[in-house]
Amino acid sequence: MRGKITSVSVRRGQGAAADASQDFIAVEEPLQIRLNGRDLAITMRTPGHDRELAAGFLFTEAFLDRADQFAGIEDDDKGTVCVELAPGAQTVPEPVRNFYMTSSCGVCGKASIDALRAAGCTALESDHPRVDAPVLASLPDRLRASQPAFDRTGGLHAAGLFDRSGALLDVREDVGRHNAVDKLIGAALLAGRLPLDEHILMLSGRVSFELVQKALRARIPVIAAIGAPSSLAVETARRFSVTLAGFVRDGRFNVYSGHQRIVRASGGTGAE
């Protein structure tokens, strides 16, 4: 967890009394992403897995489509990741401006469903894979058990990748929800594991449009979240046949899209 957590002095108060103490908080620092020697994006993130973050950002924002389009990704450990394209590889679209991303939201330039279609996103197979409802309900506890930095700070979002049986395959934490997802997808991209069309994405917070967009780029068919979805997240999930479950907690959940993939104990589909 080196670099993810720092300690600061605080005054702990209860009633009229206050005592000096130390508290652990999540680190938030800028990361510069450079593409072929040009500044492309700056994101506020929690340090760690920066190469994966850069790769995931370029993929989920549809600048690049495949791992073989990368000639190299170098992290200088000083807050910059330099990405070099393979000979003949071109970004789509050609980057024409710099992006600045806070830790609270992703890039908003693709905030339309038509733009996703233009980027090559197509609807997923509507009834595959099937996921047992008890498995879906169990994911928050399994994700929570894999968050060591959150245990100490309470200040990091998590994105976990599960198989349909509920086995945790990978997890990433970050102060930014979109960064955690980019790190997770970037890791799969660099390892040659895309598409993720047999997997479940579990999120520790709410679900907004850009998170559904990123999952769709990786062909993830099931998204589950502890928090609520936005209206555009639901609309996008329905348009592209993504299963979207929110308020997954305490053994219950709401299915907003793609209920046919969720199998109840009785053999039917939908939320329990």
VMD Tcl script that draws the C-alpha trace (Angstrom):
set ca {
  {0.00 0.00 0.00}
  {3.02 2.28 -0.30}
  {2.02 5.59 -1.82}
  {-1.71 5.02 -1.35}
  {-1.91 6.19 2.25}
  {-0.46 9.05 4.24}
  {-0.77 10.09 7.87}
  {-1.90 13.54 9.02}
  {-2.36 15.15 12.42}
  {-5.95 15.59 13.57}
  {-7.88 16.68 16.63}
  {-10.27 13.95 17.70}
  {-13.25 15.45 19.44}
  {-16.09 14.12 21.50}
  {-18.35 16.65 23.07}
  {-16.26 19.52 24.45}
  {-13.05 17.47 24.58}
  {-10.48 17.20 21.76}
  {-7.22 15.24 21.69}
  {-4.29 15.41 19.27}
  {-3.88 12.27 17.21}
  {-2.90 10.89 13.78}
  {-5.21 9.68 11.07}
  {-4.62 7.77 7.83}
  {-6.01 9.28 4.64}
  {-5.95 8.27 0.98}
  {-3.36 9.95 -1.24}
  {-4.61 11.98 -4.21}
  {-1.99 13.17 -6.70}
  {-1.92 14.12 -10.41}
  {-0.86 11.70 -13.14}
  {0.17 13.03 -16.54}
  {-0.52 10.71 -19.47}
  {1.64 11.38 -22.53}
  {1.00 9.77 -25.92}
  {3.80 9.67 -28.49}
  {5.53 12.55 -26.74}
  {2.40 14.72 -26.47}
  {0.50 15.61 -23.31}
  {-2.88 13.92 -23.53}
  {-4.50 13.84 -20.08}
  {-4.04 14.67 -16.44}
  {-6.02 12.71 -13.90}
  {-6.16 13.02 -10.13}
  {-5.61 9.52 -8.81}
  {-4.27 7.39 -6.00}
  {-0.71 6.33 -6.96}
  {-0.24 2.72 -7.95}
  {-0.95 0.70 -11.12}
  {-0.33 3.85 -13.17}
  {0.58 1.94 -16.35}
  {-2.69 0.06 -16.11}
  {-4.55 3.33 -15.52}
  {-3.07 4.88 -18.67}
  {-3.77 1.78 -20.77}
  {-7.28 1.49 -19.39}
  {-8.04 5.15 -20.03}
  {-6.85 4.98 -23.64}
  {-8.92 1.83 -24.20}
  {-12.14 2.75 -22.40}
  {-12.18 6.21 -23.99}
  {-11.81 4.50 -27.40}
  {-8.47 6.00 -28.40}
  {-7.04 2.50 -28.85}
  {-8.70 -0.89 -29.32}
  {-6.02 -3.54 -28.78}
  {-2.95 -4.22 -26.67}
  {-0.80 -4.71 -29.78}
  {-1.26 -1.03 -30.61}
  {1.06 -0.21 -27.70}
  {4.79 -0.21 -28.40}
  {5.58 0.65 -24.79}
  {4.17 2.12 -21.59}
  {6.72 3.59 -19.19}
  {6.06 4.91 -15.69}
  {8.72 7.33 -14.46}
  {7.57 7.09 -10.79}
  {7.29 10.90 -10.78}
  {3.69 11.22 -11.87}
  {4.01 10.67 -15.63}
  {3.21 7.69 -17.84}
  {4.60 7.81 -21.38}
  {2.77 5.72 -23.97}
  {4.30 4.96 -27.35}
  {2.25 3.56 -30.22}
  {3.35 0.63 -32.31}
  {4.45 1.45 -35.87}
  {1.40 2.11 -38.01}
  {-0.99 2.30 -35.06}
  {-3.25 5.31 -34.90}
  {-5.58 6.53 -32.20}
  {-9.28 6.74 -32.95}
  {-10.17 9.53 -32.68}
  {-6.93 11.40 -33.19}
  {-6.40 13.32 -29.93}
  {-6.88 17.02 -30.50}
  {-7.06 18.34 -26.94}
  {-5.80 17.69 -23.47}
  {-8.11 16.14 -20.90}
  {-8.22 17.11 -17.25}
  {-10.01 14.64 -15.00}
  {-10.82 15.08 -11.33}
  {-11.06 12.07 -9.06}
  {-14.84 12.46 -8.86}
  {-15.83 12.08 -12.50}
  {-14.60 10.70 -15.79}
  {-14.27 12.30 -19.17}
  {-17.62 13.78 -20.18}
  {-16.90 14.16 -23.89}
  {-18.72 10.93 -24.76}
  {-21.86 11.61 -22.75}
  {-24.26 10.25 -25.34}
  {-25.38 6.80 -26.38}
  {-24.89 7.65 -30.06}
  {-21.23 8.39 -29.34}
  {-20.82 4.89 -27.93}
  {-22.21 3.41 -31.13}
  {-19.85 5.61 -33.14}
  {-16.98 4.24 -31.05}
  {-17.90 0.72 -32.14}
  {-19.87 -0.43 -29.09}
  {-22.59 -2.96 -29.90}
  {-25.22 -4.71 -27.78}
  {-24.15 -7.76 -25.81}
  {-25.75 -11.19 -25.97}
  {-28.86 -10.57 -23.89}
  {-29.09 -13.76 -21.83}
  {-25.47 -14.78 -21.30}
  {-23.87 -15.39 -18.90}
  {-26.36 -16.44 -16.23}
  {-25.53 -15.48 -12.63}
  {-27.18 -17.01 -9.57}
  {-28.90 -14.37 -7.44}
  {-27.16 -15.52 -4.21}
  {-23.81 -15.09 -5.96}
  {-24.67 -11.53 -6.96}
  {-25.83 -10.74 -3.41}
  {-22.55 -12.05 -1.97}
  {-20.26 -9.79 -4.03}
  {-20.17 -6.70 -1.74}
  {-18.74 -8.69 1.16}
  {-16.21 -10.38 -1.11}
  {-15.13 -7.04 -2.55}
  {-14.95 -5.41 0.87}
  {-12.67 -8.17 2.15}
  {-10.17 -7.31 -0.61}
  {-9.80 -3.59 0.21}
  {-6.81 -3.19 2.56}
  {-6.33 0.52 1.87}
  {-10.01 1.25 2.49}
  {-9.74 -0.52 5.84}
  {-7.22 2.09 6.96}
  {-8.64 5.21 5.33}
  {-12.30 4.73 4.49}
  {-11.57 6.95 1.49}
  {-11.08 4.75 -1.57}
  {-13.44 3.38 -4.19}
  {-12.98 -0.18 -5.40}
  {-13.72 -2.03 -8.62}
  {-13.62 -5.80 -8.54}
  {-13.71 -8.32 -11.38}
  {-15.51 -11.58 -10.59}
  {-16.34 -14.70 -12.55}
  {-19.93 -15.90 -12.70}
  {-19.38 -18.23 -9.72}
  {-18.45 -15.23 -7.55}
  {-14.68 -15.84 -7.43}
  {-12.70 -12.60 -7.20}
  {-10.22 -12.39 -10.08}
  {-8.81 -8.89 -9.63}
  {-9.46 -5.66 -7.72}
  {-8.25 -2.07 -7.86}
  {-8.72 0.83 -5.44}
  {-8.55 4.57 -6.14}
  {-9.97 7.88 -4.93}
  {-11.69 8.07 -8.32}
  {-14.36 5.54 -9.26}
  {-13.49 5.85 -12.95}
  {-9.78 5.42 -12.20}
  {-10.41 2.18 -10.30}
  {-12.32 0.82 -13.31}
  {-9.67 2.00 -15.78}
  {-6.95 0.30 -13.71}
  {-8.94 -2.93 -13.63}
  {-9.67 -2.94 -17.36}
  {-6.16 -1.76 -18.19}
  {-4.73 -4.73 -16.30}
  {-6.93 -7.11 -18.31}
  {-5.99 -5.37 -21.57}
  {-2.24 -5.59 -20.96}
  {-2.57 -9.24 -19.90}
  {-4.46 -10.12 -23.08}
  {-7.66 -11.08 -21.25}
  {-10.15 -8.91 -23.16}
  {-13.02 -9.18 -23.89}
  {-14.44 -9.80 -20.42}
  {-17.73 -11.20 -21.67}
  {-17.98 -13.89 -18.97}
  {-17.38 -11.58 -16.02}
  {-19.05 -9.38 -13.43}
  {-17.90 -5.87 -12.48}
  {-18.60 -5.01 -8.83}
  {-18.40 -1.34 -7.78}
  {-18.17 0.02 -4.26}
  {-20.25 3.14 -4.94}
  {-22.84 4.49 -7.32}
  {-23.00 3.82 -11.08}
  {-22.83 6.71 -13.54}
  {-22.83 6.75 -17.32}
  {-19.06 6.76 -17.73}
  {-18.69 3.56 -15.68}
  {-21.22 1.73 -17.85}
  {-19.39 3.12 -20.90}
  {-16.07 1.74 -19.68}
  {-17.53 -1.65 -18.82}
  {-19.22 -1.83 -22.22}
  {-15.93 -1.15 -24.00}
  {-14.50 -4.21 -22.21}
  {-17.68 -6.19 -23.06}
  {-18.53 -6.79 -19.39}
  {-22.13 -8.08 -19.34}
  {-22.99 -7.65 -15.65}
  {-22.42 -4.58 -13.48}
  {-23.29 -4.64 -9.78}
  {-22.93 -1.74 -7.38}
  {-23.51 -1.00 -3.73}
  {-24.95 2.41 -4.63}
  {-27.57 3.76 -7.00}
  {-27.36 4.11 -10.78}
  {-27.98 7.34 -12.66}
  {-30.75 7.64 -15.26}
  {-28.25 7.69 -18.14}
  {-26.46 4.65 -16.72}
  {-29.76 2.74 -16.75}
  {-30.66 3.95 -20.24}
  {-27.24 2.95 -21.59}
  {-27.34 -0.46 -19.92}
  {-30.77 -1.15 -21.40}
  {-29.77 0.00 -24.86}
  {-26.70 -2.27 -24.94}
  {-28.14 -5.29 -23.06}
  {-25.96 -4.87 -19.98}
  {-27.27 -6.24 -16.69}
  {-27.20 -3.44 -14.14}
  {-27.89 -4.10 -10.46}
  {-27.83 -1.38 -7.82}
  {-28.20 -1.21 -4.05}
  {-26.53 -4.61 -3.79}
  {-26.31 -4.87 -0.03}
  {-27.62 -6.89 2.91}
  {-28.53 -9.78 0.64}
  {-30.81 -7.69 -1.60}
  {-30.50 -5.76 -4.87}
  {-32.46 -3.93 -7.55}
  {-32.06 -5.00 -11.18}
  {-32.51 -2.03 -13.53}
  {-31.55 -3.74 -16.77}
  {-30.92 -7.25 -18.05}
  {-32.82 -9.14 -15.36}
  {-32.87 -12.25 -17.56}
  {-29.24 -12.98 -16.67}
  {-29.99 -13.22 -12.92}
  {-31.16 -16.69 -11.94}
  {-33.22 -17.11 -8.77}
  {-33.11 -20.24 -6.63}
  {-36.47 -21.29 -8.08}
  {-35.01 -21.25 -11.58}
  {-36.64 -17.98 -12.61}
  {-34.93 -14.70 -13.37}
  {-34.79 -11.33 -11.66}
  {-34.00 -10.00 -8.20}
  {-34.82 -11.99 -5.10}
}
mol new
graphics top color blue
foreach p $ca { graphics top sphere $p radius 0.5 }
foreach p [lrange $ca 0 end-1] q [lrange $ca 1 end] { graphics top cylinder $p $q radius 0.2 }
display resetview
